Amino acid sequence: MRLGPAAILNQNPIFEIASKAQKTRLMNPSEKFTLAHLTDPHLADHHDIRFADLLNKRFFGYIKWRLKHNAAQHRAVLGSLLEDLRANQPDHIVVTGDLTHLGLPAEFQKAKEFLCALGAPSAVTVIPGNHDAYVAAALEDGLSHWVEYVASDQHQHTGGQSFSSSALFPSLRIRGSVALIGVSTARPCSTFLAVGRIGKEQQQRLQKMLIETGRKGLFRVILIHHPPVNGVVSWRKRLTDAEAFRAIVQQHGAELILHGHAHRLAQTQLKTPAGFAPVIGISSASAGDRHSKRRARYHVYHLSQTAHGWQVHVCVRSLGRRKEFITQDEFRLL
Ligand SMILES: [Fe+2]
């Protein structure tokens, strides 16, 4: 039996489909904070690609792109996505990695233009993915284009320099009662792997950050490219220190974890001291796929604080048949 999206969501105890009455309430403008999540746009620019650029792992990524992607469709989907986001005006947008496809300088520039179209750096938070670190030095060079969209609130930066990604992460941005914590798992790896790693130093800083933001009673949203839960992606694409990440969340908690990388809808959960944190991954923002779980989508999280704690309603905007984004589902996180 093939399950519809509503049935799939209901299989998980922490997700609940909104009833008709709740859907009406979702439209209430009294919501406190709206957070849009999109991921993996894979912006490509191969017009000026040189033979020398392909004498490494990029060769296989380039071939795959030529075989699998339709550039015009890709552009049309992203155009439609930008239009829809503009119409919905979320308070903040997060992008969980793979903004580029081959980590080329031209793609980092294109991704910067995409980010500018999404909004001001103060309203858009970005973390990198494995494609942004496709070859050694790509990420360090590329981050100079996006640093304003990546860095923590307190970060001081000057233009035109290269950045050490290890110094930038985890990033912390606080918007009202919401803490956006960006973890980088992006690092170069061998040709046929797409693994990620957080690393010991970042893990230690993450622990501290979760403790401090938890003490302040903030709603902690962790952004991470690789899914930290087993079984969502294959061994070849795994997060190598996922177990350490899970132990940190189990000990110090988080309210919501958003990821990319899988290029499909994935809803799981992780143990926390308070119970469970939802872990949600979505399909690529530029995918014109026929399968509903892989077709382009973004989620809008409506966060509100009540006397009983946080309430989270999710609106799923996905690419419809007419190539416009439509509300595919609405549900709430318990
Ligand atoms: Fe990706």
Residues whose N, C-alpha, C, O or C-beta is under 5 A from the ligand:
A	BS01	LIG	D40 D98 H261
